[in-house]
Every structure is written in structure tokens, then in C-alpha cells.
Amino acid sequence: MIAISLCTIVANEAEVKRKYLLFKILLFQRGFRTCTLLFATIEVVNKKQSMK
């Protein structure tokens, strides 16, 4: 009985870790995309200013 409980706890921890990792990856991707967009916008603005 104790062994089953331990297995369940370990399985739950693994599940939580996996979800947390996925969340971190998603968060990182979103942050990265935001940064890319920001830099792209700055680049466009710089190009427009240099064209004037």
C-alpha cells in the first residue's frame, strides 16, 4: 500500500514538473516572440528614419 502511494506521488511530481516545464517553454517562446517583434518594429522605424 505504501509503495503504491509513493509511486502515485512520484508520478504526480513528474506530471507537475512536465506541465511546469511546458509552461516555462511557452512563456519563454512568448517572451522571445515579443522581443523579436519589438526589435523588428525598432528596425522598421530606424529604416524609415534613415530613408528621410
N, CA, C and O atoms as CSV, one atom per row, in Angstrom:
chain,resi,resn,atom,element,x,y,z
A,1,MET,N,N,0.832,-1.208,0.000
A,1,MET,CA,C,0.000,0.000,0.000
A,1,MET,C,C,0.866,1.256,0.000
A,1,MET,O,O,0.610,2.202,-0.745
A,2,ILE,N,N,1.904,1.249,0.857
A,2,ILE,CA,C,2.804,2.407,0.934
A,2,ILE,C,C,3.535,2.593,-0.401
A,2,ILE,O,O,3.724,3.717,-0.865
A,3,ALA,N,N,3.936,1.485,-1.002
A,3,ALA,CA,C,4.658,1.550,-2.280
A,3,ALA,C,C,3.778,2.188,-3.352
A,3,ALA,O,O,4.250,3.003,-4.145
A,4,ILE,N,N,2.509,1.819,-3.374
A,4,ILE,CA,C,1.576,2.375,-4.362
A,4,ILE,C,C,1.452,3.886,-4.157
A,4,ILE,O,O,1.447,4.651,-5.121
A,5,SER,N,N,1.353,4.308,-2.895
A,5,SER,CA,C,1.239,5.737,-2.582
A,5,SER,C,C,2.481,6.483,-3.064
A,5,SER,O,O,2.383,7.557,-3.658
A,6,LEU,N,N,3.638,5.902,-2.802
A,6,LEU,CA,C,4.894,6.521,-3.232
A,6,LEU,C,C,4.939,6.649,-4.747
A,6,LEU,O,O,5.338,7.683,-5.284
A,7,CYS,N,N,4.523,5.581,-5.434
A,7,CYS,CA,C,4.510,5.614,-6.898
A,7,CYS,C,C,3.584,6.719,-7.394
A,7,CYS,O,O,3.908,7.435,-8.342
A,8,THR,N,N,2.433,6.850,-6.749
A,8,THR,CA,C,1.470,7.879,-7.142
A,8,THR,C,C,2.068,9.260,-6.943
A,8,THR,O,O,1.939,10.131,-7.803
A,9,ILE,N,N,2.726,9.458,-5.801
A,9,ILE,CA,C,3.346,10.759,-5.505
A,9,ILE,C,C,4.412,11.074,-6.550
A,9,ILE,O,O,4.465,12.186,-7.075
A,10,VAL,N,N,5.251,10.101,-6.846
A,10,VAL,CA,C,6.317,10.296,-7.836
A,10,VAL,C,C,5.715,10.624,-9.204
A,10,VAL,O,O,6.190,11.522,-9.901
A,11,ALA,N,N,4.668,9.889,-9.579
A,11,ALA,CA,C,4.006,10.116,-10.863
A,11,ALA,C,C,3.420,11.525,-10.912
A,11,ALA,O,O,3.544,12.224,-11.917
A,12,ASN,N,N,2.787,11.929,-9.824
A,12,ASN,CA,C,2.202,13.275,-9.762
A,12,ASN,C,C,3.280,14.334,-9.878
A,12,ASN,O,O,3.107,15.325,-10.587
A,13,GLU,N,N,4.393,14.132,-9.186
A,13,GLU,CA,C,5.500,15.098,-9.239
A,13,GLU,C,C,6.034,15.204,-10.663
A,13,GLU,O,O,6.323,16.298,-11.148
A,14,ALA,N,N,6.163,14.062,-11.324
A,14,ALA,CA,C,6.659,14.054,-12.708
A,14,ALA,C,C,5.692,14.820,-13.598
A,14,ALA,O,O,6.110,15.594,-14.459
A,15,GLU,N,N,4.392,14.600,-13.387
A,15,GLU,CA,C,3.361,15.274,-14.175
A,15,GLU,C,C,3.431,16.785,-13.965
A,15,GLU,O,O,3.376,17.561,-14.919
A,16,VAL,N,N,3.551,17.182,-12.714
A,16,VAL,CA,C,3.636,18.608,-12.380
A,16,VAL,C,C,4.880,19.223,-13.007
A,16,VAL,O,O,4.824,20.318,-13.567
A,17,LYS,N,N,6.000,18.517,-12.913
A,17,LYS,CA,C,7.250,19.016,-13.489
A,17,LYS,C,C,7.110,19.199,-14.991
A,17,LYS,O,O,7.581,20.184,-15.560
A,18,ARG,N,N,6.441,18.216,-15.632
A,18,ARG,CA,C,6.275,18.282,-17.080
A,18,ARG,C,C,5.409,19.474,-17.463
A,18,ARG,O,O,5.721,20.194,-18.412
A,19,LYS,N,N,4.323,19.682,-16.727
A,19,LYS,CA,C,3.446,20.816,-17.007
A,19,LYS,C,C,4.173,22.128,-16.764
A,19,LYS,O,O,4.028,23.081,-17.529
A,20,TYR,N,N,4.959,22.169,-15.689
A,20,TYR,CA,C,5.701,23.374,-15.354
A,20,TYR,C,C,6.725,23.687,-16.437
A,20,TYR,O,O,6.914,24.842,-16.821
A,21,LEU,N,N,7.380,22.636,-16.921
A,21,LEU,CA,C,8.380,22.800,-17.980
A,21,LEU,C,C,7.714,23.328,-19.242
A,21,LEU,O,O,8.229,24.237,-19.894
A,22,LEU,N,N,6.557,22.748,-19.584
A,22,LEU,CA,C,5.805,23.176,-20.753
A,22,LEU,C,C,5.414,24.645,-20.615
A,22,LEU,O,O,5.511,25.425,-21.562
A,23,PHE,N,N,4.968,24.999,-19.403
A,23,PHE,CA,C,4.566,26.376,-19.122
A,23,PHE,C,C,5.760,27.311,-19.298
A,23,PHE,O,O,5.637,28.388,-19.880
A,24,LYS,N,N,6.921,26.884,-18.786
A,24,LYS,CA,C,8.127,27.705,-18.899
A,24,LYS,C,C,8.521,27.875,-20.358
A,24,LYS,O,O,8.921,28.962,-20.777
A,25,ILE,N,N,8.408,26.800,-21.130
A,25,ILE,CA,C,8.752,26.870,-22.559
A,25,ILE,C,C,7.817,27.828,-23.279
A,25,ILE,O,O,8.254,28.656,-24.079
A,26,LEU,N,N,6.512,27.707,-22.985
A,26,LEU,CA,C,5.527,28.580,-23.621
A,26,LEU,C,C,5.785,30.034,-23.268
A,26,LEU,O,O,5.711,30.924,-24.115
A,27,LEU,N,N,6.089,30.251,-21.997
A,27,LEU,CA,C,6.353,31.606,-21.515
A,27,LEU,C,C,7.588,32.167,-22.210
A,27,LEU,O,O,7.608,33.325,-22.629
A,28,PHE,N,N,8.624,31.325,-22.327
A,28,PHE,CA,C,9.862,31.745,-22.966
A,28,PHE,C,C,9.617,32.084,-24.437
A,28,PHE,O,O,10.111,33.089,-24.948
A,29,GLN,N,N,8.834,31.216,-25.114
A,29,GLN,CA,C,8.542,31.453,-26.530
A,29,GLN,C,C,7.788,32.754,-26.717
A,29,GLN,O,O,8.068,33.526,-27.634
A,30,ARG,N,N,6.806,32.991,-25.814
A,30,ARG,CA,C,6.019,34.216,-25.930
A,30,ARG,C,C,6.918,35.427,-25.707
A,30,ARG,O,O,6.831,36.413,-26.439
A,31,GLY,N,N,7.775,35.353,-24.701
A,31,GLY,CA,C,8.694,36.444,-24.408
A,31,GLY,C,C,9.639,36.682,-25.573
A,31,GLY,O,O,9.920,37.822,-25.943
A,32,PHE,N,N,10.124,35.589,-26.142
A,32,PHE,CA,C,11.054,35.678,-27.268
A,32,PHE,C,C,10.380,36.335,-28.463
A,32,PHE,O,O,10.971,37.170,-29.147
A,33,ARG,N,N,9.118,35.937,-28.704
A,33,ARG,CA,C,8.367,36.493,-29.831
A,33,ARG,C,C,8.142,37.983,-29.630
A,33,ARG,O,O,8.265,38.773,-30.566
A,34,THR,N,N,7.810,38.359,-28.400
A,34,THR,CA,C,7.589,39.775,-28.081
A,34,THR,C,C,8.861,40.569,-28.343
A,34,THR,O,O,8.821,41.643,-28.944
A,35,CYS,N,N,9.995,40.029,-27.887
A,35,CYS,CA,C,11.284,40.699,-28.097
A,35,CYS,C,C,11.569,40.838,-29.584
A,35,CYS,O,O,12.015,41.890,-30.041
A,36,THR,N,N,11.310,39.772,-30.339
A,36,THR,CA,C,11.558,39.795,-31.781
A,36,THR,C,C,10.706,40.864,-32.448
A,36,THR,O,O,11.186,41.625,-33.287
A,37,LEU,N,N,9.421,40.910,-32.060
A,37,LEU,CA,C,8.511,41.905,-32.626
A,37,LEU,C,C,8.992,43.308,-32.305
A,37,LEU,O,O,8.973,44.201,-33.152
A,38,LEU,N,N,9.426,43.483,-31.061
A,38,LEU,CA,C,9.907,44.784,-30.609
A,38,LEU,C,C,11.109,45.214,-31.440
A,38,LEU,O,O,11.181,46.348,-31.914
A,39,PHE,N,N,12.056,44.285,-31.610
A,39,PHE,CA,C,13.254,44.604,-32.385
A,39,PHE,C,C,12.913,44.864,-33.845
A,39,PHE,O,O,13.498,45.742,-34.479
A,40,ALA,N,N,11.958,44.093,-34.381
A,40,ALA,CA,C,11.541,44.279,-35.768
A,40,ALA,C,C,10.928,45.667,-35.946
A,40,ALA,O,O,11.185,46.352,-36.936
A,41,THR,N,N,10.113,46.069,-34.970
A,41,THR,CA,C,9.489,47.398,-35.026
A,41,THR,C,C,10.551,48.480,-34.988
A,41,THR,O,O,10.487,49.449,-35.745
A,42,ILE,N,N,11.521,48.317,-34.112
A,42,ILE,CA,C,12.607,49.303,-33.988
A,42,ILE,C,C,13.382,49.383,-35.311
A,42,ILE,O,O,13.732,50.467,-35.777
A,43,GLU,N,N,13.641,48.213,-35.901
A,43,GLU,CA,C,14.356,48.167,-37.179
A,43,GLU,C,C,13.597,48.937,-38.259
A,43,GLU,O,O,14.184,49.720,-39.006
A,44,VAL,N,N,12.294,48.706,-38.330
A,44,VAL,CA,C,11.459,49.369,-39.334
A,44,VAL,C,C,11.488,50.872,-39.116
A,44,VAL,O,O,11.629,51.642,-40.067
A,45,VAL,N,N,11.353,51.288,-37.865
A,45,VAL,CA,C,11.384,52.718,-37.537
A,45,VAL,C,C,12.726,53.327,-37.933
A,45,VAL,O,O,12.778,54.413,-38.511
A,46,ASN,N,N,13.811,52.616,-37.618
A,46,ASN,CA,C,15.156,53.099,-37.968
A,46,ASN,C,C,15.312,53.222,-39.476
A,46,ASN,O,O,15.897,54.192,-39.958
A,47,LYS,N,N,14.805,52.264,-40.220
A,47,LYS,CA,C,14.919,52.288,-41.683
A,47,LYS,C,C,14.133,53.457,-42.251
A,47,LYS,O,O,14.590,54.145,-43.164
A,48,LYS,N,N,12.943,53.672,-41.700
A,48,LYS,CA,C,12.106,54.780,-42.177
A,48,LYS,C,C,12.792,56.125,-41.906
A,48,LYS,O,O,12.751,57.034,-42.735
A,49,GLN,N,N,13.416,56.230,-40.745
A,49,GLN,CA,C,14.104,57.481,-40.398
A,49,GLN,C,C,15.327,57.711,-41.280
A,49,GLN,O,O,15.626,58.841,-41.666
A,50,SER,N,N,16.030,56.621,-41.592
A,50,SER,CA,C,17.229,56.765,-42.407
A,50,SER,C,C,16.862,57.051,-43.878
A,50,SER,O,O,17.675,57.596,-44.625
A,51,MET,N,N,15.647,56.683,-44.283
A,51,MET,CA,C,15.206,56.953,-45.665
A,51,MET,C,C,14.880,58.420,-45.881
A,51,MET,O,O,15.002,58.933,-46.993
A,52,LYS,N,N,14.463,59.095,-44.813
A,52,LYS,CA,C,14.073,60.503,-44.918
A,52,LYS,C,C,15.242,61.379,-45.346
A,52,LYS,O,O,15.086,62.593,-45.483
